[in-house]
Amino acid sequence: MIKDYDDSNWRSEYIDIKGRQLTKRQVELLEKGPDSLSSSWILGAMHNEWRRIKGIKVDYPDENTGQLQSSMSEWEKSIKKYKDDGI
């Protein structure tokens, strides 16, 4: 995914924007980085909030429609084919 925005210093910008609204733990995460899975979730949520505040919209890829869909009857036919082949 190619980003059309620069988020290399989003952590310091977020601290400047939110200021006193952040807890000590949030500031620690922003300065030192996550130390566990749950803290990485918190950091990710803060990054998403920073993007929302800055007005950055993320274009997610289109849903994969049709390529991986099959019906139960198609699946049963494929299984029957293997049974008929003696595999």
N, C-alpha and C positions, 0 to 999 in steps of 0.2 A: 504494500500500500504506500503510495507516494503522498506525502503530506504537503499541502500548499501553505503551511504556516510553520513558524519557528517556535518550538516549545522547549528549547534548550535551557532557558532560565525561568520556566514556569513556576518553580518552587519559590524563588525569591519574589517574583511578581505576586504570587498568591499571598505570601506573608505581608507584602506591602498593602495589598488590597484589603485583606481581612483584619490585619492588625491585632487589636486587643480581643477580637472575637474568637481567636484560636486558643485552644487549651495548651498547656505546657507539653503534653504528649504529642499534639499535632505539630507544634513547632519543632519538637525533637525529630519526628518522622520526616518533616520537610528538610531539616538540616542534615540528618545523618542517614536517612533512608530506612526502609523497613527491616525489622529483625525477625519477623514471623509471617506466616501466611495471612493471618487476620490483619496485621498491620499493613501488609501490602494491599489488602482490600480497602482499608481506610485511605491509604495514599492514592489509590486509583479513584476512589470517590471524590477526593479533593481535586485530583486532576480533571475529572469530569466537570466538577463545579467551576473550576478555573476556565475551562473551555466554554461553558455556558455563559459565564460572566463576560468573557471576551467576545462572545457572539460567534464562536467557531462551530460550524456544523460539520459533523463527520458523515461523509457519504459512504454508507455501507454497501457492499456489493449486492446486486439483485439476487433474489432468492432463486435457487436452482430448481426450476420447475420441469417436471417431465423426465429428466434424464435418469433419475434413480427410482422412478415409480414403476411398480408392476402390480398386477393383480394376483390374487390367490390362485386363480385358474392357470395363469402363466407359470407360476411357481410349480404347481402340481404337474403341469406338462413337462417341465424341465426335469423334475424328479423322476417321472415315469420314463422319460427318455434314458436316464442313467440306469434305471432298474431293467429296462429292456435290453440295454447294452451289456448287462451282466457285471457292471462295475459295483 
